[in-house]
Amino acid sequence: MAHINEAGVKKINEICDRYADEKTPLMMILSDIQNEYGYIPLEVQKIVSEKTGISVSEIYGVVTFYSFFSLEPKGKYVIGCCLGTACYVKGAQQIIDKFSEILGIGAGQTTEDGLFTIDALRCIGACGIAPAVTINGKVYPKVSVTQVPKIIEQYRAMGGAE
């Protein structure tokens, strides 16, 4: 989506129109765009701004504040490593470091093949099963550093398959 084509602009305008009667439509608009495209680049934020009258700086602030939104495309498998207090004291930093080492990317980055993104998350509410990792919504409880290679291999084996 490096450059939005006419159909893309039309779709974004349609999404904005869905919420024209809402008092505060921005979160709903951005959520729908994120679900449709997987990320919300600056070019799209400008289109939303023109359509809604909301400043690009306000839109950018919302996109960068909430971890659900992304400025860059994410991988097929988004690995969320909880770094909340309970997970952190039980070794979460070592877990995320191992994912980074094996995949060759840091938190917030995506592998070149587009398969994996690593997200460093704040508390995900899974303190009783710390350290916790999520991959596309599936929760892995009490993850150890030794499990990380097996988890990655499981998803690599699936590759592009759903």
SEFIZA-585653 format. One record per residue (C-alpha): residue number from 1; residue in one letter; y, z, x. Coordinates in Angstrom, 1 decimal. Example, Ala and Ser with C-alpha at 12.3 -4.5 7.8 and 13.67 -1.06 7.14 Angstrom:
2
@i: 1 aa: a y: -4.5 z: 7.8 x: 12.3
@i: 2 aa: s y: -1.1 z: 7.1 x: 13.7
REM end
This chain:
162
@i: 1 aa: m y: 0.0 z: 0.0 x: 0.0
@i: 2 aa: a y: 2.3 z: -0.6 x: 3.0
@i: 3 aa: h y: 4.4 z: -2.9 x: 0.9
@i: 4 aa: i y: 4.3 z: -2.5 x: -2.9
@i: 5 aa: n y: 3.6 z: -5.8 x: -4.7
@i: 6 aa: e y: 5.1 z: -6.6 x: -8.1
@i: 7 aa: a y: 2.0 z: -5.4 x: -9.9
@i: 8 aa: g y: 2.3 z: -2.1 x: -8.1
@i: 9 aa: v y: 6.0 z: -1.7 x: -9.0
@i: 10 aa: k y: 5.1 z: -2.4 x: -12.6
@i: 11 aa: k y: 2.3 z: 0.2 x: -12.6
@i: 12 aa: i y: 4.6 z: 2.9 x: -11.1
@i: 13 aa: n y: 7.3 z: 2.1 x: -13.7
@i: 14 aa: e y: 4.7 z: 2.4 x: -16.4
@i: 15 aa: i y: 3.7 z: 5.8 x: -15.1
@i: 16 aa: c y: 7.3 z: 6.9 x: -15.1
@i: 17 aa: d y: 7.7 z: 5.6 x: -18.6
@i: 18 aa: r y: 4.8 z: 7.7 x: -19.9
@i: 19 aa: y y: 6.9 z: 10.8 x: -19.2
@i: 20 aa: a y: 10.4 z: 9.5 x: -20.2
@i: 21 aa: d y: 10.6 z: 12.1 x: -23.0
@i: 22 aa: e y: 9.6 z: 15.0 x: -20.8
@i: 23 aa: k y: 12.3 z: 17.5 x: -19.8
@i: 24 aa: t y: 10.8 z: 17.8 x: -16.2
@i: 25 aa: p y: 8.6 z: 14.8 x: -15.6
@i: 26 aa: l y: 8.4 z: 14.7 x: -11.8
@i: 27 aa: m y: 5.1 z: 16.6 x: -11.2
@i: 28 aa: m y: 3.3 z: 14.6 x: -13.9
@i: 29 aa: i y: 4.6 z: 11.3 x: -12.5
@i: 30 aa: l y: 3.7 z: 12.2 x: -8.9
@i: 31 aa: s y: 0.3 z: 13.5 x: -10.0
@i: 32 aa: d y: -0.5 z: 10.2 x: -11.8
@i: 33 aa: i y: 0.7 z: 8.2 x: -8.8
@i: 34 aa: q y: -1.4 z: 10.3 x: -6.4
@i: 35 aa: n y: -4.5 z: 9.9 x: -8.7
@i: 36 aa: e y: -3.9 z: 6.1 x: -8.9
@i: 37 aa: y y: -3.2 z: 5.3 x: -5.3
@i: 38 aa: g y: -4.3 z: 8.3 x: -3.3
@i: 39 aa: y y: -1.0 z: 8.9 x: -1.7
@i: 40 aa: i y: 2.8 z: 8.7 x: -2.3
@i: 41 aa: p y: 4.7 z: 6.9 x: 0.5
@i: 42 aa: l y: 8.4 z: 6.8 x: 0.8
@i: 43 aa: e y: 8.6 z: 3.3 x: -0.7
@i: 44 aa: v y: 7.0 z: 4.6 x: -3.9
@i: 45 aa: q y: 9.3 z: 7.7 x: -4.0
@i: 46 aa: k y: 12.3 z: 5.3 x: -3.9
@i: 47 aa: i y: 10.9 z: 3.4 x: -6.9
@i: 48 aa: v y: 10.4 z: 6.7 x: -8.8
@i: 49 aa: s y: 13.9 z: 7.8 x: -7.9
@i: 50 aa: e y: 15.4 z: 4.5 x: -9.2
@i: 51 aa: k y: 13.4 z: 4.8 x: -12.4
@i: 52 aa: t y: 14.0 z: 8.5 x: -13.1
@i: 53 aa: g y: 17.4 z: 9.2 x: -11.5
@i: 54 aa: i y: 15.8 z: 12.0 x: -9.5
@i: 55 aa: s y: 17.0 z: 11.9 x: -5.9
@i: 56 aa: v y: 14.6 z: 10.8 x: -3.2
@i: 57 aa: s y: 15.2 z: 14.0 x: -1.3
@i: 58 aa: e y: 14.1 z: 16.1 x: -4.3
@i: 59 aa: i y: 11.0 z: 13.9 x: -4.7
@i: 60 aa: y y: 10.2 z: 14.1 x: -1.0
@i: 61 aa: g y: 10.6 z: 17.8 x: -1.1
@i: 62 aa: v y: 8.0 z: 18.1 x: -3.9
@i: 63 aa: v y: 5.6 z: 15.7 x: -2.2
@i: 64 aa: t y: 5.7 z: 17.6 x: 1.1
@i: 65 aa: f y: 5.7 z: 21.1 x: -0.5
@i: 66 aa: y y: 2.5 z: 20.7 x: -2.6
@i: 67 aa: s y: -0.7 z: 20.1 x: -0.6
@i: 68 aa: f y: -2.2 z: 18.0 x: -3.4
@i: 69 aa: f y: 0.3 z: 15.3 x: -2.6
@i: 70 aa: s y: 0.1 z: 13.2 x: 0.5
@i: 71 aa: l y: 2.5 z: 10.8 x: 2.3
@i: 72 aa: e y: -0.5 z: 9.0 x: 4.0
@i: 73 aa: p y: -3.7 z: 7.7 x: 2.6
@i: 74 aa: k y: -6.6 z: 10.2 x: 2.9
@i: 75 aa: g y: -10.1 z: 9.6 x: 3.9
@i: 76 aa: k y: -13.0 z: 9.1 x: 1.5
@i: 77 aa: y y: -14.1 z: 12.6 x: 2.3
@i: 78 aa: v y: -11.4 z: 15.2 x: 2.5
@i: 79 aa: i y: -12.5 z: 18.2 x: 4.4
@i: 80 aa: g y: -10.5 z: 21.3 x: 3.3
@i: 81 aa: c y: -10.8 z: 24.2 x: 5.7
@i: 82 aa: c y: -9.5 z: 27.4 x: 4.3
@i: 83 aa: l y: -7.4 z: 29.3 x: 6.8
@i: 84 aa: g y: -6.5 z: 32.2 x: 4.4
@i: 85 aa: t y: -6.8 z: 35.7 x: 5.7
@i: 86 aa: a y: -10.4 z: 36.4 x: 4.7
@i: 87 aa: c y: -11.6 z: 33.0 x: 6.0
@i: 88 aa: y y: -9.5 z: 33.2 x: 9.2
@i: 89 aa: v y: -10.8 z: 36.7 x: 10.2
@i: 90 aa: k y: -14.4 z: 35.4 x: 9.7
@i: 91 aa: g y: -13.9 z: 32.4 x: 12.1
@i: 92 aa: a y: -12.3 z: 29.7 x: 10.1
@i: 93 aa: q y: -10.1 z: 28.5 x: 13.0
@i: 94 aa: q y: -13.3 z: 27.8 x: 15.0
@i: 95 aa: i y: -14.7 z: 25.9 x: 12.0
@i: 96 aa: i y: -11.7 z: 23.6 x: 11.8
@i: 97 aa: d y: -11.6 z: 23.2 x: 15.5
@i: 98 aa: k y: -15.2 z: 22.0 x: 15.5
@i: 99 aa: f y: -14.5 z: 19.5 x: 12.7
@i: 100 aa: s y: -11.5 z: 18.3 x: 14.8
@i: 101 aa: e y: -13.6 z: 18.1 x: 18.0
@i: 102 aa: i y: -16.4 z: 16.1 x: 16.4
@i: 103 aa: l y: -14.2 z: 13.8 x: 14.3
@i: 104 aa: g y: -11.5 z: 13.3 x: 17.0
@i: 105 aa: i y: -8.6 z: 14.1 x: 14.6
@i: 106 aa: g y: -6.5 z: 17.1 x: 13.8
@i: 107 aa: a y: -5.5 z: 18.8 x: 10.6
@i: 108 aa: g y: -3.6 z: 16.4 x: 8.4
@i: 109 aa: q y: -5.1 z: 13.3 x: 10.0
@i: 110 aa: t y: -7.7 z: 10.7 x: 8.9
@i: 111 aa: t y: -10.3 z: 9.1 x: 11.0
@i: 112 aa: e y: -9.8 z: 5.4 x: 11.9
@i: 113 aa: d y: -12.8 z: 4.3 x: 9.8
@i: 114 aa: g y: -11.1 z: 6.0 x: 6.7
@i: 115 aa: l y: -14.1 z: 8.2 x: 6.1
@i: 116 aa: f y: -12.7 z: 11.7 x: 6.9
@i: 117 aa: t y: -9.5 z: 13.6 x: 6.5
@i: 118 aa: i y: -9.1 z: 17.2 x: 7.7
@i: 119 aa: d y: -6.8 z: 19.5 x: 5.7
@i: 120 aa: a y: -5.9 z: 23.0 x: 6.8
@i: 121 aa: l y: -5.6 z: 24.9 x: 3.5
@i: 122 aa: r y: -4.2 z: 28.3 x: 2.7
@i: 123 aa: c y: -6.3 z: 30.6 x: 0.5
@i: 124 aa: i y: -8.5 z: 28.7 x: -1.8
@i: 125 aa: g y: -9.6 z: 31.8 x: -3.7
@i: 126 aa: a y: -13.1 z: 31.9 x: -2.2
@i: 127 aa: c y: -12.6 z: 35.1 x: -0.1
@i: 128 aa: g y: -16.1 z: 36.5 x: -1.0
@i: 129 aa: i y: -17.8 z: 33.5 x: 0.6
@i: 130 aa: a y: -15.6 z: 33.2 x: 3.7
@i: 131 aa: p y: -15.2 z: 31.1 x: 5.7
@i: 132 aa: a y: -15.2 z: 28.4 x: 3.1
@i: 133 aa: v y: -14.9 z: 24.7 x: 3.4
@i: 134 aa: t y: -14.5 z: 22.1 x: 0.6
@i: 135 aa: i y: -15.3 z: 18.5 x: 0.7
@i: 136 aa: n y: -14.0 z: 16.5 x: -2.3
@i: 137 aa: g y: -14.3 z: 19.6 x: -4.4
@i: 138 aa: k y: -17.8 z: 20.7 x: -3.2
@i: 139 aa: v y: -17.5 z: 24.2 x: -1.8
@i: 140 aa: y y: -19.5 z: 25.2 x: 1.3
@i: 141 aa: p y: -19.8 z: 29.0 x: 1.6
@i: 142 aa: k y: -20.0 z: 31.1 x: 4.7
@i: 143 aa: v y: -19.8 z: 28.1 x: 7.0
@i: 144 aa: s y: -20.7 z: 28.6 x: 10.7
@i: 145 aa: v y: -19.7 z: 26.4 x: 13.6
@i: 146 aa: t y: -23.3 z: 25.4 x: 14.0
@i: 147 aa: q y: -23.4 z: 23.9 x: 10.5
@i: 148 aa: v y: -20.4 z: 21.6 x: 11.1
@i: 149 aa: p y: -22.3 z: 18.7 x: 12.8
@i: 150 aa: k y: -24.9 z: 18.7 x: 10.0
@i: 151 aa: i y: -22.3 z: 18.6 x: 7.3
@i: 152 aa: i y: -20.5 z: 15.7 x: 9.0
@i: 153 aa: e y: -23.8 z: 13.8 x: 9.5
@i: 154 aa: q y: -24.6 z: 14.3 x: 5.8
@i: 155 aa: y y: -21.4 z: 12.5 x: 4.8
@i: 156 aa: r y: -21.7 z: 9.9 x: 7.6
@i: 157 aa: a y: -25.1 z: 9.0 x: 6.2
@i: 158 aa: m y: -23.6 z: 8.4 x: 2.8
@i: 159 aa: g y: -20.9 z: 6.3 x: 4.5
@i: 160 aa: g y: -19.2 z: 4.1 x: 2.0
@i: 161 aa: a y: -21.7 z: 5.0 x: -0.8
@i: 162 aa: e y: -20.5 z: 7.0 x: -3.7
REM end
